[in-house]
Amino acid sequence: MADAQVLEETLSEAVPNNESQKKEETRDEMLSRHRKEISQLQNKEIELKKAAARGSKAEQKVKKKQVEEEVSQLSAKLKEKHAEELASLGYSNSSKGKEKNNLDTLVRAIAGVSVTNQSEHSKPSKSTKRREKRAQQEAEREQRIQEEQNNIVSDRFIEDEKLEKKLAPMGLTVNEIKPDGHCLYRAVEDQLAHLSGGSSPYNYEELRKMAAAYMRKHASDFLPFFLSENAVEEDSDESQAKRFEDYCNEVESTAVWGGQLELGALTHCLRKYILIFSGSFPDVEMGKEYKSEGGGSTPSNASIMLSYHKHAFGLGEHYNSVVPNSIE
């Protein structure tokens, strides 16, 4: 498959095998490169899926399966390469009963502490303890990413397959959106562009500001839901309001991930009915009061259609845009 070959070549270039280069690479550079390579593989998968969404439904299904298989193989190769490189820091693949020891070894390696066995009576210095403590969080995050990558392909494949079976009978398909903290707003922007037949009247940054402004103006409607997800014991009314205002500021000006709170705000800002499909959860309808008349609850009456993916990339929830299948 030509696209898969391009992907493998791109991945090979991004993950050099030169031993001398490995020796010159610091531990922080290695961990940073691992994250970058995982991200490159994810972005390349999106490109290939978009390229596969052409032709008849039968052709699209075959090409999509080929892409999934190729990405699965390349993901396995990438995990193996990362495991080998982590071993150079003193980390080895875990086996039953040894997970903690391996994580401790990785922590020590990241902290710059010798990974050789120490005497039971020797005590680490205070500076060593500080380095190990600083390295603990980074090591746990790195291991979590590795573990998630072990399961992500199969979980994602199952979720995508269920979603495809749900959308196909309705003549719908998923339009992949860039996997970053703005994905919810980018997906809504894509939907607005699709509805207008041209460009969207609002870009993702403007949609963020609109959602934040609406939540501030209607704080009494959103605060209970915000607090139910961000509960803090002995929180005063003043501190609750301050935390909610800080959250709205993040929605407005950062890449914090969006969810149902923001979708609830957008459905009123845009006065649009929103339908969210999922392969892992029941579908969700929002803004039913804005649904077009005379149509019941069929997707054809949805102003905005999105898809929610729990297992898209393992680094957070993801939203895509749902559009009618192209006829070629």
C-alpha positions, -999 to +999 in steps of 0.1 A: +000+000+000+016+033-012+003+055+017+015+030+043+049+028+027+052+066+029+041+064+065+067+039+074+094+059+056+084+090+074+084+072+107+119+057+100+132+092+093+118+105+126+132+076+146+169+073+137+187+040+145+222+055+146+239+042+178+263+072+180+233+096+180+217+076+208+248+081+230+248+118+224+211+121+233+202+132+268+175+114+288+152+145+285+157+147+248+149+110+244+116+113+263+107+144+244+115+126+211+093+096+221+063+119+226+070+137+193+072+104+174+039+092+189+023+125+179+037+121+143+023+087+140-012+099+151-011+129+127+000+106+098-029+082+106-054+111+103-039+120+069-041+084+056-077+081+069-087+112+050-070+098+019-089+065+023-123+083+025-126+084-013-144+061-037-173+038-031-183+027+004-168-008-003-135+008-014-134+031+016-140+002+040-111-018+024-087+011+025-096+021+060-090-015+072-056-014+054-047+018+071-057+005+106-036-027+101-005-007+088-008+018+117-011-010+142+021-026+129+039+007+129+027+015+164+040-019+176+074-012+160+075+022+176+067+008+211+094-018+206+120+009+196+110+031+226+113+001+250+148-006+237+159+030+241+144+032+276+164+001+284+195+022+278+184+044+307+182+013+330+145+005+323+135-029+310+101-043+299+081-052+330+070-087+339+047-100+366+058-089+401+085-065+388+065-035+376+074-013+405+111-022+403+112-013+367+094+020+373+118+028+401+147+020+378+133+044+352+128+071+377+164+068+389+176+069+353+156+100+345+168+116+377+204+109+367+210+085+396+231+054+392+210+023+384+235-002+399+225-020+431+232-001+462+240-015+496+210-020+518+227+001+544+236+030+521+213+060+523+206+083+493+216+119+497+190+146+500+198+159+465+193+124+452+159+122+468+150+155+453+160+144+418+141+112+422+110+130+434+111+154+404+116+125+380+087+104+395+060+123+378+077+124+344+085+087+346+050+077+355+036+098+327+060+082+302+051+047+314+014+055+312+018+066+276+036+034+268+009+013+285-019+032+268-002+027+234-002-011+241-040-011+242-049+020+221-050+003+187-074-025+197-097-002+218-097+024+191-104-001+164-134-015+183-148+020+190-143+031+154-160-001+141-190+004+163-193+041+153-190+032+116-218+006+119-240+032+135-233+060+110-232+040+077-269+032+075-276+069+079-252+078+050-229+095+074-191+094+080-165+109+103-144+138+091-111+137+111-102+168+131-067+178+143-061+161+177-053+190+199-070+208+228-091+228+203-107+197+186-142+203+199-142+239+186-125+229+153-152+202+148-180+228+154-162+252+130-161+224+104-198+218+108-207+255+105-186+256+073-204+225+060-238+240+068-229+273+051-215+256+020-184+277+023-164+291+052-175+291+088-188+324+102-166+317+133-132+302+138-123+280+167-108+308+187-140+329+184-161+299+194-140+296+225-146+332+234-184+328+227-187+298+250-167+314+278-188+346+276-220+327+277-210+306+307-199+338+326-233+355+318-252+324+328-230+312+357-259+300+378-268+275+351-233+262+347-217+265+381-235+234+397-223+212+368-188+226+370-186+220+408-199+184+404-168+177+384-144+199+403-156+195+439-134+208+467-142+203+504-151+234+525-152+256+494-167+290+501-192+306+477-165+332+468-138+307+461-163+286+440-171+317+419-134+325+415-126+290+404-154+291+378-142+325+365-106+311+362-120+281+343-139+304+319-106+323+313-089+291+304-117+282+280-113+316+264-076+318+260-059+284+263-060+250+247-079+234+275-101+205+262-138+212+257-166+190+269-204+190+276-203+223+295-189+241+265-212+223+241-241+234+262-230+270+259-224+267+222-258+253+214-273+284+229-248+309+214-253+294+180-290+285+185-282+251+170-294+216+178-263+194+184-261+156+181-231+138+194-225+102+181-203+077+200-190+042+195-185+038+233-215+056+248-251+064+240-256+093+216-263+127+232-287+154+220-283+190+231-304+221+223-335+202+213-354+235+214-335+246+183-343+215+163-360+222+129-397+216+129-415+186+115-387+161+117-386+141+149-352+131+161-336+118+129-300+129+123-310+147+091-326+174+113-294+179+133-279+213+127-245+202+141-233+166+142-202+155+160-186+123+171-170+117+205-140+093+208-128+080+241-100+059+227-088+081+198-053+088+210-051+078+246-041+114+257-076+128+262-111+128+248-115+137+211-142+152+189-146+149+152-171+163+127-198+140+112-207+147+075-227+129+048-208+103+028-194+118-004-209+103-036-183+096-063 
